């Protein structure tokens, strides 16, 4: 199965951007990652099994490209997350605070939390995308939730 790039772009652009931003923590780099991901899809002559396979492949490629982006010299010397938080649009005021808290988690927890809660992937699908075991995904989700709970509890107590 192959779908035209334009259709995929319209369908998955935002999801890929958020996943890339989650790793890069930089708007411009996330945009580059999305563009590079679609270029790679366009130049790839692979047939996909179904829509889910295409979506998982796009997410996996975007995450890998974002990780590679973080390893470059140029990327390590860029601005912080706080400088770009205002470029994101959130549905509710609380969503912004939660997203910012998630963004401060260590990378291995941040990615699984994002894929599970923001992209609605199952544990099995996350394991396939990240090439780790399902039990490892569950452990990372559990530890990520614990860290989030601690951080949010601290913020809640601080606000009182």
N, C-alpha and C positions, 0 to 999 in steps of 0.2 A: 504494500500500500504506500502510495506517495501522494502528498497533498501539495498544492501550489504554495510557494513561500509566502505570498501575500495573504492567503487565508490563515496560515499558521501565525504569521506576524500579528494579524488582527486579533487572533484568538489568544495567543500566549505572550505577547509582548510584555504586558504588565506583570504577569507571574514571573517571567524570567528576570525582569528588571528588579523586582523585589528580592528574588533569590540571590541575584548577583550583588545587589546593594547590601544584603544581609552578610555576605562574605567580605566584600570590598570596603563597605562603609564609606563609599564615595560615589556621588551621583554620576560624574563623568565616566569613571571607570565602569560602573554598572551599565551605562548606555553603550560603551564600547564592547563590553562582554555580550550584551544582547545582539548587537550588530554582528559581531564575530561568530556568534552561535548560529544565526540565520545564514550567514555566508557559508559556514561549514556544512549546514544542512543542504544548501543549494548545490554545493560542489560535490556532495556525497551521492554516490549512485546506489545506495542501499535501499532495499525494499523493507518496509516495516510491517509487522504483523497486524497492528490495529492502531486506533487513535491513542490508546493508553501507552503503547510502545513508543509512539512518536513523542508524546508529552514527557514520558520518563527520560527518553534520550535527550531531548532539548534541555530539561532541567539538569541532568547529569553533566552535559557538555558545558552549560552555563556555570555551574558550580566549579567544575575543573578549571575553566578559563578564568574565573574570578580568583581562585586560589593561585593560579599562575601569575595573575596580575599583581597579587599581594607580594610575590617573591621578587619583583623587579626593584631595582634601585630607585627608580623614579617614584614608584608607588610608596615605598617606605618613607619618602620625604615629602608627603603631601599633607593636606589639612586634615583636621580631626572630624569625627562624626558630628559633633555639635555644630560645626560650621554648615552642615548640609541637612540637618533635621528639618529646617524650615521649607525645604524643597518637596517634602513628602506631604501627601494629603491623607488625613485620617477621618473616619466616619464620626467618631465621638472624641471629645476632649480626653477621656480616659484612655483611649486607644493609643494616643501618642505617648503617654507615660509608660504604658505597658510595653509598647514597641521599643522605646528607648531602653527600658530595663532589660528586655530580651537581647538587644544589641550589645549590652555590656557583659553578657554571659561569655564564657570561653567558647571558642569556635565550634568544638565538637558537640556541645550541647545546643548552641544557638541554631545550628543547621537543622538538627533533628526536630527541635521545637518549632522552627519555622515551617518545615515541610509537613509536620503533623497538624499543626493548628491553623496556619495561614494557607497552606496549599491542599489540605485535606487528604494527604496521602495516608495509607495504612502502614502499619509497622513493616509488613512484608514488602510493600513497594519502596519504602525508605531504605530497607536493607538492600534491595536490588539496586537502587539508584546510587547509594554510597558504597556499595560492594563490601558491606559488613554483615555480620550475622543478625538475625532477628533479636536474639537475646541481647546483643550489644546495643541495638536500637532501643530496646526496652530499658536497659540500664541507663543509657544516656538521657532518655526521656525522664526517667525517675529522678536522676541526679539534677537534670536541668530544672525540673519542677521544684525540687527541694531548694535549689539556689534561688529560683524566682520567688518562692514563698518567703525565704529569709530576707531577700532584698525588698520585697514589697511590704513585708511586715515591718522592717526598719523604716521605710518611708512612711508607712501608716502611723507608727508610733511617733515619728518625728513631726508629723503634721498635727498631732493632738496637742 
